[in-house]
Amino acid sequence: MSSDGLDQAPLIETVVTTTGSDGVVNCAAMGVRWGEEELVFWPFHATRTLKNLRFRGEAVVHLTDDVLLFVQSALGRPRPAMRAASVIAGSVIEDVSSWREVVVNEISPSEDGAARSRVRARVVAAGTGTRQSLGLCRARHAAVEASIFASRLRWLGSARVWAELARLQELVDKTAGPSERAAMDYDRRYVAERT
Ligand SMILES: Cc1cc2nc3c(=O)[nH]c(=O)nc-3n(C[C@H](O)[C@H](O)[C@H](O)COP(=O)(O)O)c2cc1C
């Protein structure tokens, strides 16, 4: 698929692993335009992900409905069980639905002038993991949305963020299992520790 076609592809929320010059593997929640042969994503300038990609030019992009891992990857530094990737010098998270190993083709300025870069990467290997995706769940969606609000606390302010979390908590209360509840609790703790 061309990068033009990719602009029409859905933006899928993923967990991206990259490896730093110190060998430390970083997990980051990241929206990715999902093509068959190419992926495009937009790491912010300040992220370890972008720094690592400039250093090594390789990543593993994971699909998972493990919302707690996703939220931790957005707001913290999770250390899930991982193993070596097959083609690149990267790390695959074991308990995910699937993954793609990618090599960076191009890092360019973001089209919208925001403080992030546009990374175009080609898929060089792919695999499926041990986790079976359970499909759509409102509580999972709510916990992901809550993590977006939590990550924007500095710009949105605590009153707005707490109001959004209260609205999203209703969905969690109605439809969550333990993992979704834990993810929402993680979001709330993150905000509480900073307000
Ligand atoms: C739903 C969601 C989508 C995100 N998408 C992006 C993204 O496209 N680019 C980005 O830089 N950060 C994104 N983030 C924030 C990162 O996950 C967060 O900043 C993370 O810590 C990455 O930084 P790191 O590479 O320093 O670990 C997203 C967060 C959430 C909750």
The ligand as a Tripos MOL2 file, in Angstrom:
@<TRIPOS>MOLECULE
LIG
   31    33     1     0     0
SMALL
NO_CHARGES

@<TRIPOS>ATOM
      1 C1         -4.6050    6.4880   22.8540 C.3       1 LIG1
      2 C2         -3.2140    7.0620   22.9170 C.ar      1 LIG1
      3 C3         -2.5400    7.3210   21.7330 C.ar      1 LIG1
      4 C4         -1.2570    7.8720   21.7390 C.ar      1 LIG1
      5 N1         -0.6530    8.1390   20.5520 N.ar      1 LIG1
      6 C5          0.5720    8.7220   20.5640 C.ar      1 LIG1
      7 C6          1.1910    9.0630   19.3310 C.ar      1 LIG1
      8 O1          0.6650    8.8610   18.2420 O.2       1 LIG1
      9 N2          2.4280    9.6450   19.4060 N.ar      1 LIG1
     10 C7          3.0590    9.8780   20.6090 C.ar      1 LIG1
     11 O2          4.1760   10.3810   20.6270 O.2       1 LIG1
     12 N3          2.4670    9.5660   21.7760 N.ar      1 LIG1
     13 C8          1.2490    9.0090   21.7880 C.ar      1 LIG1
     14 N4          0.6480    8.7250   22.9760 N.ar      1 LIG1
     15 C9          1.3500    9.0360   24.2300 C.3       1 LIG1
     16 C10         2.4690    8.0430   24.4700 C.3       1 LIG1
     17 O3          1.9660    6.7430   24.6620 O.3       1 LIG1
     18 C11         3.2900    8.4410   25.7070 C.3       1 LIG1
     19 O4          3.7800    9.7350   25.5690 O.3       1 LIG1
     20 C12         4.3890    7.4690   25.8720 C.3       1 LIG1
     21 O5          4.9560    7.6700   27.1160 O.3       1 LIG1
     22 C13         5.4040    7.5850   24.7640 C.3       1 LIG1
     23 O6          6.5420    8.1550   25.1950 O.3       1 LIG1
     24 P1          7.9060    7.3340   25.2720 P.3       1 LIG1
     25 O7          8.2900    6.9520   23.8810 O.co2     1 LIG1
     26 O8          8.8290    8.3650   25.8700 O.co2     1 LIG1
     27 O9          7.6500    6.1640   26.1620 O.co2     1 LIG1
     28 C14        -0.6210    8.1720   22.9820 C.ar      1 LIG1
     29 C15        -1.2910    7.8940   24.1740 C.ar      1 LIG1
     30 C16        -2.5730    7.3560   24.1530 C.ar      1 LIG1
     31 C17        -3.2730    7.0980   25.4410 C.3       1 LIG1
@<TRIPOS>BOND
     1     1     2 1
     2     2     3 ar
     3     2    30 ar
     4     3     4 ar
     5     4     5 ar
     6     4    28 ar
     7     5     6 ar
     8     6     7 ar
     9     6    13 1
    10     7     8 2
    11     7     9 ar
    12     9    10 ar
    13    10    11 2
    14    10    12 ar
    15    12    13 ar
    16    13    14 ar
    17    14    15 1
    18    14    28 ar
    19    15    16 1
    20    16    17 1
    21    16    18 1
    22    18    19 1
    23    18    20 1
    24    20    21 1
    25    20    22 1
    26    22    23 1
    27    23    24 1
    28    24    25 2
    29    24    26 1
    30    24    27 1
    31    28    29 ar
    32    29    30 ar
    33    30    31 1
@<TRIPOS>SUBSTRUCTURE
     1 LIG1         1 GROUP 0 **** ****
